[in-house]
Amino acid sequence: MTLMMDFQYPAGSGPMTVRDLEGMPDDGRRHELIDGALLVTPAPGFGHQKIAYRLYGVLEAACPPGLDVVGAPFAVHHGDRTELQPDVLVGCTEDFTAKDLPAAPVLAVEVLSPSTAIHDLNTKKAVYERLGTGSYWVIDPQEPALTVFELDADGCYQQVAKAAGNEVCELERPFPVRIVPRELLGRLG
């Protein structure tokens, strides 16, 4: 799947760049660029953050040498016109710089929120697919559920696993890890 975004820019303007993002005010919202188009979403809420950080802990505990786990906000760059901030990401240690990941993550994870779900399930998933991110996970806190997508031989995402509630999801990519969606809720569940 190829993501193509067709926008009309006002006369005398054009697509935004990563440099433009650096000049944005720190207003507590998340600012991302997809092919030069600005995507602004509200700051994540309490439940969203608790789930993301619980997942971070599970991934960090299982992460082998040569890979690193990072929580948002941390930028994934691709060229001058795309910058994403997944809720949790895993990348090759050697690919990180002090301020960003200028390479495709090994794993990108998004926790759904009412304001971000449509982008997480469609737009951002397509961008990560295009970048060659091997695994893309989506967590729905309402069920709770984990849906796992992995690139196939043609470079397209295929859903390879889904676990809800107390179901155990045993994954091998990007490294062996065991996830139980309800456990990510902690006291919220």
N, C-alpha and C positions, 0 to 999 in steps of 0.2 A: 504494500500500500504506500503510495506517495502522497504526502500532504502538500497541497497547493493552496495558498491563501491569496486571494485576489482582493486587494484593498484599493480604494481610491484615496489618494492623499491630497490634501489641499494644495492649491497652486503655490509653487515656490517651496514646497516641502517634499519630503520623501521618507523612506523607511528610516526608523530609528536605528541607532547602533549601540553596541555595548558601552561605548564612551558616553553616549547620551544618558544611559542608565546611571552612570557614576555621578552625574550631576542632579539626579532626582532627590527630592527632600526625603529625609528619614521620617516618614509619616506613620510607621508601624504597619503599613500594608506591604504585601509581597509584589514586587515588580519583576516581571519576566518578559523576555523578548522572544517572539517566534517569527522568524523570517522578517524581522524589522518591525513587526506589529507589537505594540505594547499590550501586555495582559496584566491588569492590576486586580488583585483579590484581597479581601480583608485578611487581617492577621489571624492565624489559627486560634481557635478557642481552647479552653482548658482540656476537654475530653480528647480533642484531636492531638494536642501536644502530649498528653499522658500516653496515648496509644503509640505515637511515633517514638517516644523515648523508651517505652517498654520494649518495642521491637528493636530499637537501637541496642539495648542491653543484650537481648537474645542473640542478635547478629554479632555483636562485639565479642561475646563469649565463645562463639563458634568460629570466628574469623581466623583463617590461617595466615602465616607470614606471607608477605608479598601483596596483601590486600589490606585496605583500611576502610572502616565504616565511619561515616560523617552524617550528622544531623543538620537539618536546615536551621538557619539560612546558610547555604554554601552553594556557590554558583558552578554550574556546568556550562562551559562555553563551547560553542561550535561556530567558528568564524567570527565575523564582526557583527552579525545580526541575529544571533540566537543565544540566549542565556536563560537557562531553566534552574529552578531551585527545588529539587525533589525533597520530600519530607525526610527521607533517609536515602543515602546512596552508599554503594560500595564501589571502590575503584582500585586500580593497581597503584600501589604505593609510589612507584616511580613516575606515574602520570600527574600526581598532585603538585601544584605550586603552593606557595604560602597563602594565596588568596582565592584559588579556584581550581577546577578540574577541566583543563582544556582538551579533554579526550572523552570518548564515550565511557560512561560508567559501566561496570560489570553488572550492576543491579541498580535500578531506580525504583523507589517505592513512593506511592502517593496514598495518603489517607483521605478518603472522600469527605467532603463537607458540602452542604447545600449550595454554597457559592462556587465550588470548584469542580463538582462531580462531572459535569458535561465536558469540561476541558480535560480532566484527568482520564476519563474513559475514552475520549476520542482524540482531541487535538494533541495533547502531550504524549499520549501513547503512540500516535503516528510519528511524532518527532523523534522519540526515543528509538522507535523501529528504524527510522531513516538513519539515525546516528550509528546504529549497530549495537545498541545496548542489549546484551545477551538475555537479560531477565528483567521483566517489568512486573511489579506486584501492585495490586490495588487492594486496599483494606476498606471495607464498608463497616463503619462502627455500628450501624443500626442493626445488622443481623446478629452478631458480628460475623464477618466472613473475609477470607483471604482468597483472592483470585490470582493465579500465577500464569503469566505469559512468557514464552521463550521463543527466541528466533529459530525458525526451521532452516533447512539447507538452502532455501531460496531467499533468506533474509526477511521473512515475514513472521509476525507474531502469531503463535498458536496457543490457545489456552491448554495448559498441560495439567493443571490441578485447581481444585477449589475445595476449601474446607470452611465449614460454618460451625458456630457454637463451640462445642467441646470436641469436635472432630480433630484428629491429629493430621497435620500435613508434614510428611517427611520429604524433604527436598534434597537433591544432590547438587543443584546449580544455584548460585555460583560456587557453593561449598555445602557440605552436609549440615543441615540444620533442621530442627523440629519446631514447628509453630502450631500453637493451639489458639485460634482466634479469640475465644472467650478470655483466655489468660491475659491477652493484651489489654483488656478492659480493666483488670485489677478491681479496685473497689467501685469502679463505675458500673460494673456488670452486676 
